[in-house]
Amino acid sequence: MIVILSGILYDATAMEFSYVKFVVYVPITHADSVREALAVSGAGKMGMYDSCSFSTKGVGRFKPMDGAKPFVGEVGKVEEVEEERIETVCSREDLARVMEAVLAAHPYEEPAIDVYPLLNLNG
């Protein structure tokens, strides 16, 4: 796959990555505990800083299906919940530990989590 960054063509299949962008959506009521789990597990380290993250608030929507055990809402009914999108970075080496910590701190049985590789463009 070829990607264009700042007008330069890169072969993304040949790129390696050491860090990932970790994104998780969490009810506002549990955002602080998930942020703490991220920091304790090694996410959010940038230079001489730790616990770095960025959050935006929004509304999450979902409908639990038969067999679900929802933290909020009821089976068969669409639910809306005020949530935070928490973004941070972590090393690829720490990713499994970060994922485990977030899953332990998150109240949902199926949390929405996105992980994006951050390309090493400077060698």
PyMOL commands that set and color helices and strands:
alter all, ss='L'
color gray80, all
select helices_A, chain A and resi 12-14+28-40+92-105
alter helices_A, ss='H'
color red, helices_A
select strands_A, chain A and resi 2-5+8-11+17-27+54-62+79-91+113-119
alter strands_A, ss='S'
color yellow, strands_A
deselect
rebuild
show_as cartoon
